[in-house]
Amino acid sequence: MRYALISDIHANLPALDAVLADIDARGDVDAIVHAGDLVGYSTFPNEVVRRLAERGIAGVAGNYDSTVATGYKHCGCRSETPRQEELAHISYEYTLRTTNGASKRALAALPFSLDLKPMGGHLAGPRLVLVHGTPTLNTVYWTADRDDAFCRKMAALVGLGSGDVIAFGHTHKPWHRIVDGIHFINTGSVGRPKDGDWRAGYVRLELGAGDPRVEFVRVEYDIAATIAGIRAAGLPEDFVTFLQTGGKPA
């Protein structure tokens, strides 16, 4: 079974469309699944939600999705500076206003996690578990510097064993590690990378008989269209710089 794993689109429709076009052009993916954070920071939240529904792409609720759906007091994002905190609130307030009722209902319906068995539930075989942050909360950042003990703890919470995969996002920085035969994959970000590369990112995963195969893919997209939307909405220029630099902090 070949999966495309996408995450953290953050209302960046041009980036999402470029990724979907790349997946389609390769022609060998059996299913696309997402790890949440469909909305926030860019200006196409309803269009992103609609595009995923049109394509029948299943996934899980990111912190931005669940907070917007429930009208929570903030997005559950971590800020490292006062300016980042200010920008987070500006983005959240804009997204709450802009995301329509149908989109909020769709976000509210997203599950916390997905548990997939590509060889079918009638056979023993590998599992793919999808969450946004961790198996405990979608607001916890599972960064690459987390030690193996943390990975083992998270894997134990969902009963993973050798050959299984757990995929997640939230940090916007892609990485892959194998601990005790379990594959831990941070999918990076489609619409708001933070690893210094502005291009949209996703993961190709082959899972079935044999060892899992993981490939990180980067795709150029019409960033000018995304920037035009941000500026037309009157959002801070910081959001433009962030996209252009692949995550330069404000």
PyMOL commands that set and color helices and strands:
alter all, ss='L'
color gray80, all
select helices_A, chain A and resi 13-26+45-55+63-70+82-98+101-108+148-157+223-232+237-245
alter helices_A, ss='H'
color red, helices_A
select strands_A, chain A and resi 2-6+31-34+58-59+114-116+128-130+165-168+175-179+182-186+200-206+213-219
alter strands_A, ss='S'
color yellow, strands_A
deselect
rebuild
show_as cartoon
